[in-house]
Amino acid sequence: ARLAWLGGVELSRRELRALYAAVDCFALPTRGEGWGLPVHEALAMQLPTVVTGVAGPLDITGGNDTAWLIDDGGRGGDGLARPRPEDLAAALRIIRDDP
């Protein structure tokens, strides 16, 4: 399995659509997310989606059978979630083993 970290990359709508079509799943282990446009896009492409169970992603994925919510790991003094890497890895393993 390969993993690509694309933080800070600017893609055109066409490039973004091609990227979503080429991947096996989408993960957003965010510490805080309001609107969650990438989550909407991934679900629209019917991708298995792993997100932290906070705010926007929680609202968007509630009841969706292609989404895995990882625990927010509690909140720090800054009010942001602290998702645990092991929870993300476990969700990704489930997707890998049962596509």
Secondary structure, DSSP 4 states (H G I P E B T S, - for coil): ------TT----HHHHHHHHHH-S-EEE--S--SS-HHHHHHHHTT--EEEESSHHHHHHHTT-TTEEEEP---B-TTS-B---HHHHHHHHHHHHH--
